[in-house]
Amino acid sequence: MSNYLPLGKTSFGLGDRFGHQGNAQLRACILATELGADVVPVWNKSNREHSFIGTEPSSLRAEADATVKALGWKKSYHVDADHIRLETVDRFISPSDFFTIDVADSIGKPAEAKDVKTFVERHPELVGKISVPQIEQPLNISRAEIERVANKFLLAVQDAGKIYWHIAKAKGEANFITEVSMDETDSPQTPHELLIILAALADEKIPLQTIAPKFTGRFNKGVDYVGDVKQFEKEFNEDLAVIAFAIKKYGLPSSLKLSVHSGSDKFSIYEPIRRALKKFDAGLHVKTAGTTWLEELIGLAEAGGDGLEIAKEIYAYAIEHVDEFCAPYASVIDVDKVKLPSAPTVNNWNSEQFVSALRHDQKNPLFNPSFRQLLHVSFKVAAKKGDRYLNALKKHEAIIAKNVTENLFERHLKPLLLGK
């Protein structure tokens, strides 16, 4: 599998829903590289986000190219078609060079019995005890267990293969990066399940460069990791060990790395991740989740005046439609409605009160995770404001950009990549 666009060792997904913060985001990457970090910026946007906001995938490519040119970035960068399926991929093929293939809908649906049988027979090396370096106990896998795992994941892998080859036919194998998302399932993949999945992906001849498994705990959007940090660290290390093993065993790209979806704001696991990456000399892809959109709101609120007014209006509409907005994100947010301030209460807040409730500063007693999560999933309210919102971004560009850069650099890139 030598025919693919290589991805740098450490890459960082930069979501920018309204397309105004590219410069501020790249400045954070520049600051990190000046301190010795190796970071590849990847601008990502999903089909759903484009649909809500009314943009086209080509607009993200235009933003990334203009940002790189304006700031003189000489290193690699990419544009990610985020969470695409076969029915949505075509509009992304031309402007994108990174494709996050989402096969969540196929996980748990059984593949054809003959395909499962063929897979099991093709991989006798998976049956029995398998010693994986850096995992204490050998993996002990029965034929029945391989069949069970194949029945759960093989159809999803086959779908990933169809999407990959559809892109490759249109774009050329050497012109893009492939990620497969396996994180939206009911339980974390065990080491042996991940190994079986990687064997199946290799069978599809997908030159996989990042894979997003499901980890233990909750990866809620916009807030810190919720779960057993020690258990997460154990699983993360085991996943790195399995990937290193599968690269050698199945000829997968040497640049294959883990991808952490909704990885922004997961401050409590950054140190364990950094330790593991150092231990394995491994790469990483982190996909942020709306953190830049929230920094826009923070900047508007901090600006006061019309900026604060817009932020308050967005919250007032969001709390009036809280169930509607939260329902599609039920698996990745935990909003306690009891802890949501009323719209009249927020309407009486000053800039400092609004910013304190929203900014992800866990030392601030006024920080409100439920308030933050509700606003996280309410970006469509800003989209409905159209030019009024976009003009406010332009008017208050300086204060918003400061927040965007500081958030990415100080709270994310420094602790995750530099340990500072």
C-alpha positions in Angstrom: 0.0 0.0 0.0 2.4 2.6 -1.2 0.1 4.7 -3.3 -1.4 7.4 -1.0 -0.8 11.0 0.0 1.2 10.9 3.3 0.0 12.5 6.4 2.4 14.1 8.9 3.0 12.5 12.3 0.8 14.8 14.3 -2.2 16.4 12.7 -4.9 18.6 14.2 -8.4 19.0 12.8 -9.6 22.6 12.7 -13.3 23.0 12.4 -14.3 26.5 11.3 -18.1 26.5 10.7 -18.4 30.0 9.5 -15.1 30.2 7.6 -13.7 33.3 9.3 -11.1 32.0 11.8 -8.5 30.3 9.5 -5.8 32.9 10.2 -6.4 32.7 13.9 -6.3 28.9 13.9 -3.1 28.8 11.8 -1.4 31.3 14.2 -1.9 28.8 17.0 -0.2 26.1 14.9 2.7 28.5 14.1 3.1 29.3 17.8 3.3 25.6 18.5 5.8 24.9 15.8 8.0 27.7 17.1 8.2 25.8 20.4 9.2 22.6 18.6 5.8 20.9 18.0 5.2 19.0 14.8 1.7 19.8 13.8 -0.2 19.5 10.5 -3.3 21.7 10.3 -6.3 20.0 8.8 -9.4 22.1 8.1 -12.5 19.9 8.3 -16.2 20.4 7.8 -19.0 17.9 7.5 -21.8 17.7 4.9 -24.3 18.4 7.7 -22.4 21.6 8.7 -22.3 22.8 5.1 -26.0 22.1 4.8 -26.9 24.0 8.0 -24.7 27.0 7.1 -25.4 27.1 3.4 -21.7 26.7 2.3 -20.0 24.5 -0.3 -17.0 22.3 0.3 -15.0 24.5 -2.1 -15.3 27.3 0.4 -13.3 25.4 2.9 -10.5 24.8 0.4 -10.5 28.5 -0.5 -10.2 29.5 3.2 -7.4 27.1 3.8 -5.4 28.1 0.8 -5.9 31.8 1.5 -4.9 31.4 5.1 -1.7 29.5 4.3 -0.8 32.1 1.7 -1.5 35.0 4.0 0.6 33.7 6.9 3.3 32.2 4.8 2.9 28.6 6.1 5.4 26.4 4.3 4.6 23.1 5.9 1.9 20.6 4.8 -1.8 21.2 5.4 -5.0 19.5 4.3 -8.8 19.9 3.8 -11.0 17.1 5.3 -14.3 16.0 3.9 -15.6 15.2 7.4 -17.9 12.2 8.0 -18.8 11.5 4.4 -20.8 8.6 3.1 -21.1 7.3 -0.5 -24.2 9.4 -1.1 -22.5 12.7 0.1 -18.9 12.3 -1.0 -19.1 13.6 -4.6 -19.3 17.3 -3.8 -16.2 16.9 -1.7 -13.9 15.1 -4.1 -12.4 18.0 -6.0 -11.7 20.4 -3.1 -10.7 17.8 -0.5 -7.5 15.8 0.0 -8.5 14.2 3.3 -11.6 12.0 3.7 -13.1 10.9 6.9 -15.2 7.9 5.9 -18.1 7.4 8.3 -19.5 3.9 8.4 -21.4 4.2 11.6 -24.7 3.2 10.1 -23.3 -0.1 9.0 -21.7 -1.1 12.3 -23.7 -4.0 13.9 -25.4 -5.0 10.6 -24.2 -8.4 9.6 -22.3 -9.0 6.4 -23.2 -11.8 4.0 -22.5 -15.2 5.6 -20.2 -16.2 2.8 -18.2 -13.0 3.3 -17.7 -13.7 7.0 -16.7 -17.3 6.2 -14.2 -16.1 3.6 -12.7 -13.6 6.0 -12.3 -16.1 8.8 -10.7 -18.6 6.4 -8.4 -15.9 5.0 -7.0 -15.1 8.5 -6.1 -18.3 10.3 -3.3 -16.3 12.0 -6.0 -14.5 14.1 -7.1 -17.7 15.8 -5.4 -18.6 19.1 -2.9 -16.7 21.2 -1.3 -13.7 19.6 1.6 -12.0 21.4 1.5 -8.2 20.7 4.5 -6.3 21.8 3.7 -3.8 24.7 0.5 -5.7 25.7 1.1 -7.8 28.8 -1.2 -10.7 28.1 -1.4 -12.4 24.7 -4.7 -11.9 22.8 -6.6 -15.1 22.8 -9.1 -15.2 20.0 -11.4 -18.1 19.1 -12.8 -18.7 15.6 -16.3 -18.0 17.0 -15.1 -14.7 18.3 -13.7 -13.7 14.9 -17.0 -14.6 13.4 -18.8 -12.5 16.0 -16.5 -9.4 15.4 -16.8 -9.9 11.6 -20.6 -10.0 11.8 -20.5 -6.7 13.7 -17.9 -4.8 11.7 -17.2 -6.5 8.3 -20.1 -4.8 6.5 -18.9 -1.4 7.7 -15.4 -2.2 6.5 -16.8 -3.3 3.1 -18.7 0.0 2.9 -15.5 1.9 3.7 -13.9 0.0 0.8 -16.6 1.1 -1.6 -16.3 4.7 -0.6 -12.5 4.7 -0.7 -12.4 3.1 -4.2 -15.1 5.5 -5.4 -12.9 8.4 -4.3 -9.7 6.8 -5.7 -11.3 6.3 -9.1 -12.3 9.9 -9.3 -9.2 11.5 -7.7 -6.3 9.1 -8.0 -5.0 7.0 -5.1 -1.9 9.1 -4.5 -3.9 12.4 -4.1 -5.7 11.9 -0.7 -5.6 10.8 2.9 -8.0 8.2 4.2 -9.5 8.0 7.7 -12.1 5.5 8.8 -14.4 6.4 11.6 -15.4 3.5 13.9 -16.2 5.6 17.0 -20.0 5.8 16.8 -20.8 2.4 18.1 -22.2 1.0 21.4 -19.0 0.0 23.2 -15.3 0.5 22.9 -13.4 -1.8 20.7 -11.1 -4.2 22.5 -7.6 -4.8 21.3 -8.5 -8.0 19.5 -11.5 -6.4 17.9 -9.3 -3.5 16.6 -6.8 -6.0 15.2 -9.6 -7.9 13.3 -11.0 -4.6 12.0 -7.5 -3.6 10.7 -7.1 -7.0 9.0 -10.4 -6.5 7.3 -9.4 -2.9 6.2 -6.2 -4.3 4.8 -8.2 -6.8 2.8 -10.1 -3.9 1.2 -6.7 -2.5 0.1 -7.5 0.8 1.9 -4.2 2.7 2.6 -5.6 3.8 6.0 -3.7 6.6 7.7 -5.9 7.3 10.6 -8.6 5.2 12.4 -11.0 6.6 14.9 -12.0 3.8 17.3 -14.5 4.2 20.2 -12.7 4.8 23.5 -14.0 4.2 27.0 -15.8 7.1 28.6 -17.8 10.0 27.3 -16.3 12.3 24.6 -19.0 15.0 24.9 -18.7 18.0 22.6 -17.1 21.1 24.1 -16.3 19.7 27.6 -13.7 17.6 29.3 -13.5 13.8 29.2 -15.9 12.0 31.4 -14.7 8.6 32.6 -11.9 6.6 34.1 -8.7 8.2 33.0 -6.5 5.2 34.0 -8.7 2.9 32.0 -8.6 5.2 29.0 -4.8 5.3 29.2 -4.6 1.5 29.3 -6.9 1.2 26.2 -5.1 4.0 24.3 -1.7 2.3 24.9 -3.2 -1.1 23.8 -4.6 0.5 20.7 -1.2 2.0 19.8 0.3 -1.5 20.3 -2.2 -3.1 18.0 -1.7 -0.5 15.3 2.1 -1.0 15.4 1.5 -4.8 15.2 -1.0 -4.5 12.3 1.2 -2.2 10.3 3.9 -4.9 10.2 1.5 -7.9 9.9 -0.8 -6.5 7.1 1.3 -4.0 5.3 -0.7 -1.0 6.3 0.9 2.4 5.9 3.6 3.2 8.4 1.9 6.5 9.0 -1.2 4.8 10.4 -2.3 6.6 13.6 -5.1 6.8 16.0 -7.7 9.6 15.6 -9.4 11.1 18.6 -12.8 12.5 17.6 -14.2 15.3 19.7 -10.7 15.5 21.0 -10.9 19.2 21.8 -11.4 20.2 25.4 -10.5 16.7 26.7 -7.9 18.2 29.0 -7.7 15.4 31.6 -6.5 12.9 29.0 -3.9 15.0 27.2 -1.1 14.0 29.5 -1.8 10.3 29.2 -2.0 10.6 25.4 1.3 12.5 25.3 3.0 9.8 27.4 1.7 7.0 25.2 2.7 8.8 22.0 6.2 9.2 23.4 6.4 5.5 24.6 5.4 4.2 21.1 7.0 7.0 19.1 3.5 7.2 17.5 1.6 9.8 15.6 -1.9 11.2 16.4 -4.8 12.9 14.7 -7.1 15.0 16.8 -10.4 16.2 15.5 -11.7 19.3 17.3 -15.5 19.7 17.8 -16.9 23.2 17.5 -14.4 24.8 19.9 -13.7 27.6 17.4 -17.4 28.4 17.0 -17.6 28.7 20.8 -14.6 31.0 20.8 -16.5 33.2 18.3 -19.4 33.5 20.7 -17.0 34.2 23.6 -15.3 37.0 21.5 -18.6 38.5 20.6 -19.7 38.5 24.3 -16.4 39.9 25.4 -16.8 42.7 22.9 -20.0 43.9 24.5 -22.6 46.0 22.8 -24.0 44.4 19.6 -21.7 41.4 20.0 -23.0 40.6 23.5 -26.6 41.2 22.2 -26.2 38.6 19.5 -24.7 36.1 21.9 -27.7 36.5 24.2 -30.2 36.2 21.4 -28.6 32.9 20.3 -28.8 31.5 23.8 -32.5 32.7 24.2 -33.5 30.9 21.0 -31.4 27.8 22.0 -33.0 27.4 25.4 -36.5 27.8 23.9 -35.6 24.9 21.5 -33.4 22.9 23.9 -34.9 19.5 23.2 -35.0 20.0 19.5 -31.3 21.0 19.4 -30.0 18.4 21.8 -31.8 15.4 20.4 -29.5 14.8 17.4 -26.5 15.0 19.7 -27.8 12.9 22.6 -24.9 10.5 22.4 -22.3 13.2 22.6 -23.7 15.8 25.0 -25.0 15.7 28.6 -27.0 18.9 29.2 -28.6 19.2 32.6 -31.6 21.4 31.9 -31.9 22.3 35.6 -28.5 24.0 35.4 -29.4 26.1 32.4 -30.0 29.7 33.3 -33.2 31.2 32.0 -33.2 33.6 29.0 -34.2 36.6 31.2 -31.4 35.8 33.6 -28.8 35.7 30.8 -30.3 38.8 29.2 -29.3 40.6 32.4 -25.7 39.4 32.3 -22.7 41.6 31.5 -19.9 40.5 29.3 -17.9 38.9 32.1 -20.8 36.8 33.3 -21.5 35.4 29.9 -17.9 34.7 29.1 -17.3 33.1 32.5 -20.2 30.7 32.0 -19.1 29.8 28.5 -15.3 29.7 28.4 -13.8 26.3 29.3 -12.0 27.3 32.4 -12.6 24.7 35.0 -11.1 26.9 37.7 -13.7 29.5 37.2 -16.7 28.8 39.6 -19.1 30.4 37.1 -18.2 28.0 34.3 -21.3 26.1 33.3 -20.8 22.9 31.2 -24.5 22.6 30.4 -24.6 26.2 29.1 -21.5 25.5 27.0 -22.9 22.3 25.5 -26.2 23.8 24.6 -24.5 26.6 22.8 -22.2 24.2 21.1 -25.1 22.5 19.3 -26.8 25.7 18.5 -24.6 27.1 15.7 -27.5 26.9 13.3 -29.1 29.8 15.2 -26.1 31.9 14.2 -26.4 30.7 10.7 -30.0 31.8 10.5 -28.9 35.4 11.4 -27.0 35.4 8.1 -25.1 38.7 7.4 -25.8 40.1 10.8 -23.8 37.4 12.4 -21.1 37.4 9.8 -20.8 41.2 9.9 -20.4 41.0 13.7 -17.5 38.5 13.2 -15.8 41.0 10.9 -16.5 44.0 13.2 -15.0 42.2 16.2 -12.4 40.2 14.4 -9.5 41.2 16.6 -11.0 40.1 19.9 -12.4 36.9 18.4 -9.1 36.0 16.8 -7.3 36.5 20.1 -9.7 34.0 21.8 -9.5 31.5 18.9 -5.7 31.5 18.9 -5.3 31.4 22.7 -7.8 28.6 23.0 -6.1 26.3 20.4 -2.6 27.1 21.5 -2.8 27.4 25.3 -5.5 24.9 26.1 -4.9 22.3 23.3 -1.6 22.3 21.3 0.7 23.1 24.2 -0.5 20.6 26.8 -1.2 17.8 24.2 2.0 18.1 22.1 4.5 20.0 24.3 3.4 19.1 27.9 3.2 22.8 28.9 
